[in-house]
Amino acid sequence: MKRILIVRTSAIGDVVFASPLAAALRRSHPDAWIAWLVEPGIDALISHDPAIDARILWPKAEWVQLWRSGRRIELWRRVRALRAELRGHHFDTVLDLQGLLKSGVLAWLSGAPTRIGLGSREGSQWLMTRVVPRGGDVARISSEYLHLAQQLELDTGDFMPALHVAPEADARAQALLTEYGLVPGRYAVFAAFTTRPQKHWFEDAWQTLAAKLVAQTGLTPVLLGGPADAHAAASIAAGAPGLINLVGRTKLPEAAALVRSAGLLVGVDTGLTHMGIAFSVPTVAIFGSTCPYTNTGRANALVIWLGMSCSPCRRNPTCGGAWTCLRDITPERVLEDVARVRSA
């Protein structure tokens, strides 16, 4: 492997999980040129990774909009432009970490003679020269990517997620902390939101946790999220005096920097929570309808998952919206694990 392309275009959590693969490739092939194909915005997660030489952006949202508006000729021009860009790098190996048709087509467009897919399906297996079935210890964070690295006989090291914050993003985050009178290490990030509401903990639970956390630890709760989470965040903040609501105030790089400087993170199955583990911040993850891992790989990070017979249900709940798998996780239980991760 001399010129390597990693294809993992989204989502935030999945890119965090896949991040140690770049380091494993660098250790095993120190002279290789390594690029990562990723969607705009998410590329901020890998922009300062020393194992990655270049980011190549796939503007998926723009392509979808062109298709929906009937501008097929312009879309075809964009496809050809990306193909030319990819082929101009003369990749000899592509690793398709998503294993979907869309990622398989992107890998195929590169023209690389070796195209390795991880658990390829949806027809993408026919675009690969080799398919590695998904495997590994499903309880461990990043397990499927560790499995792929082992199958490729890479130097895996500890194979833990790792992120790197850009200095300018860190400066903006520190300015935001100063604006709100917050001190690094003396606040707790609440990562309460995802794009799938069945992964959410309950509003009253966050409010109770906020009050009890301040009393028990002295840490100031700070709520992070995107603009789409603003209404839900305002509802939580209205019943949690002392909580700082920064939802919608940060982009991904600044949010990552705020996570890195936190003294604690409590969150659901969402990208910000996984970032806490990547930055080795004391983290308590609350999982219910999904459970991507239970073994965080770090002593200062724990997962609360009740393991009910109906869980994980992912997108097919049977509880009629009761979400017992999350409702039965109490703030008191979370605080018990907060004490454990902070003392680890």
N, C-alpha and C positions, 0 to 999 in steps of 0.2 A: 504493500500500500504506500503510494507516494503522494497521490492527490485524492483526498477523501471528502465526500459530501455526506453530511448527516441530514436526513429529512425527518424533521419533527416540527411541523408548522404551528401547532397549538396543542393543548391549551396551556394556561399558565402553570397549573400543577403538573401537567405531564412534562413540560419542559424542565421544571425543577427536578422531577424524578429522573429524567434522562441526563441531567447535567454531568454526572460523574463519568459518563461514557466518553466524553471528549478528553478528559484527563487520562483515562485508561488508554485511549488511542495515542495521546501524546507521549505517555511513558513508553509505550510499545514501539512507536514509530516516531522518534524525536525529530527526524528530518522531514516528516510529511507536511504537506500543506493541507490544512483542515478547514472546511467551510461548513456552515450550518444554514439550511434553507428554512425560513421561519416567516410568520406573518408580521407585518408592521405593528409596532407597539409591544408585542411580546418579545421582539428582538432585544429590547432593553435588558432582559434578564441575562443575556449572554454577551452583551456588547463589550464587557471588560474581562471576559474569561481569557486568561493567558494561554489556554490550550487551543483557542479558536483563532484562526488567522483572518477569517472574513465571515460576514453575515450576508446572505443573499435573501432579499425580501420577495415573498410571494404575496402580491396584493389581492388576496382572495375576495375581500369585500368589493373591490372595484370590478373584478371579473364577474361576480354575481350580479352586480348592478347593470353591467353592460348586457349580460344575458337577459335579464328581466326586462330591460328597456328595448330589447330587440336590436341592439347595435352589434350584430354578430360579426360584421367585417372588422370593426374596431377591436372586438374581443380576439379575433383570429390574429390581428396584428400584435396584440399584447402577448398572446401565446408564443408566436414566432420570436418576439423580442426576448422573452424569457428563455426560450430554447437556445437562442443564439448566445445569450449571456452564459448559460450553463455550459454549453459546449465549448465556449471560449476558454473555459478554465481547464479543459482536458482532464476531467476526473477519470481515474482508473477504477475507483470503487465508490459505490453509493450504498449507504445503509438507510433503508426505509424503516423507521422505528414505529410508524403508525400502522402499516399493513393494510391500509384502505385503498380503494380504487384511486381516489384523488392523489394520494401520496405516491402510489405506484406509478401513475402517469407522470408525475413530476420527476420521479427517479428515472423513468424511461427516457424522458425528454433530455436528460443530461447527456445521453449517449455513452455513459460509462460502460465498459465491457463487463464489469462485475457489478451486479446489482443484488444486494442481499436484503431480503425482507424479513421482518420479525412478525411471525404469525400472519402472513399475508392472506387476505381474503377478498371477497367482493369482485374477484377476477384479477386482482393485482398480482396474485401468485404467478399468472401467466406472463407477467412483465418482468419477473425476477429471474436471475440465473441460479439463485439459491434461496430457499426459504428455511428459516430457523423457527421451529415451533416455539410458541411461548412456553416458558417453564420457570423453574426456580422455586424458592420458598415464598409462596404467595403472601405469607404473613409479614415478610420483610419489606421495608421501604425500598423502592427502586429494584425490586427483585427481578422483573423480566428483563431489565437492561443489564443487570449483573449476569443473568443467564446468557444473554447474547454475547457479552464480553468474554465469558468463559468459553463459549462455543467458538469464538474467534481466536481463542488462546491469547487474549490480551493480559497485560499486567493490571490486575483489577485493584490492587492496593486495598484500602478500606471501603472503597466504592460507596461513599456517602454523598448525597446532594450537597453542592457548594455553589454559592453565588458571589458575585463581585459587584460592588456598588461604584458607580462613576463618581469621581470627586465633585463634579458640579451638582449631581443629584443629592449627594450628601450635604453639600452646602445649603441647598434649598430646603432640605428637611430640617437641618439645624436651625435655619431661620424661622421655620414654622414652629419648632419647639420653643424658641425664644419668644415668639409672638404670644404663645399661650402659657408662658411661665413654666414650661416643662423641662426636666433635667434628664439627660440620658441615663438609663438604668433605673429611673424612678417612676416609670409609667408602665402600664400593662396594655398591650394592644388587644382589642376585641375584634376578631375576624368573624363577623356574624353572618356574612352574606355570600350567596353563590347565585349562579344563574338558574338553579333548580331548587324551588322552595321546599321540596321534600327532604332536603338536607339541612334545613334551618332548625336551630334550637328556638325556644319560645321567648317572646318579648318579655314576659314577666320573669322568666328565668334569668335573662340578661340583667334586668333591673335589680333583682334580688342579689345576683352575684356581684354587681358593681358596688352596692352598699356594703356587703359583707367583705369584699376584697379590700376596700379602703380601710375598714376597721381592723382587719386581720394583718394586712401587709403594709399599709400606708402608701401603696402604689396608686397612682391616678389612672383610672380606666380611660382609654383612648379608642374611640370607634373609628375604624377605617373601612372604606368601600368606595365604589364608583358612583357616578351621578345617578344611575338607575336605582341605587339603594337609598336615595335621599329621604324618601317618604318614610320607609321603614325605620331608618336611622333616627329620624326626628321623633317617631313614636317611642322608640327605646329611650332616647335622651330625655324626653319629657317626664319620664318616671324614674330617672336616675340622676338626682342632683349630684354635681361634682364630676360627672362624666364629661369628657371633652369629645365633641362630635366633629371629626375631621372628614366625614364622608363627603366625597366630591371635591375635596380641597387638594388632592394629590393625583398625580399620574403614577403609573407603575414604578418608575425609577425612584420617586420620592417615597412612595409607600414601602418599597423594599428597604430604603435607608432608614425609615422610621421603625420598621420591624427589627432591623439589625441593632438599633440603639435601645430597644426596649429591655426592660427588666423581666418581662414575662409576656407570653402570648397565650391567649385562650381562643380557640376558634373551631369552627365546623370544618367539614371536608371541602376546603377551598384553597386556592393558590397561596394566599397570605399565610395560612396555617402551615403549609408545607415549607414556606420560606423560613418560618421560625426555626424549623429543624435544620434547614440548610445553613442558617447562620449560627446554629448552636445556642439559640436563645431558649431559656426554660419554657417549655411548651406543653400545654394540655390540649389534646385534640378530642373533639366530641363527635363521634360517628354514630349513625343510626341506620338509615336506609341504604347507605353505602359504607363500605369499609375497605379502602384501598390497601391498608396495612394495619397491623397491630404492633409490630416490632419496629420501633423508630430507629433503632441502631444507636441511640444515644441515651445515657443514663438520665439526662435532664429533660427528657421528652416522653410523655406517656399518652396512650390512647385510652379513652373511655368508650367502650363498645359493649353493649349488654349481650350480644350474641343470641338474640331471640330467634325462634324457629323461622319466623317470617323475614328475617333480616340476614343479609342485605336483599332488599326487594328492588333496588335501583329505580327503574321507571315503572314498576308494576306493583303498586302497593295493594295490600289486601285488608288494611285496617280502616278503610273508609275515612281517611284523613285524621285519624286519632294520633298517629305517629307515636305510639307507645314506646317505641325503641328510643325516642329522644325525650318524651315527656317524663319517663321514669329515671332519667339522669337528672339528679337534683343539683342545685347550686352548692349544697353542702358536700355532695360527692366530688364535685369539681374542686372545691376548696381543699379537700383532703389531698388530691393529687397536686394541687398548686404547692402545698407545703412540701410534698415529696420532690418535685422537680426543682424547687428553689434551693433545697438542701443537698441536692445530688452533686 
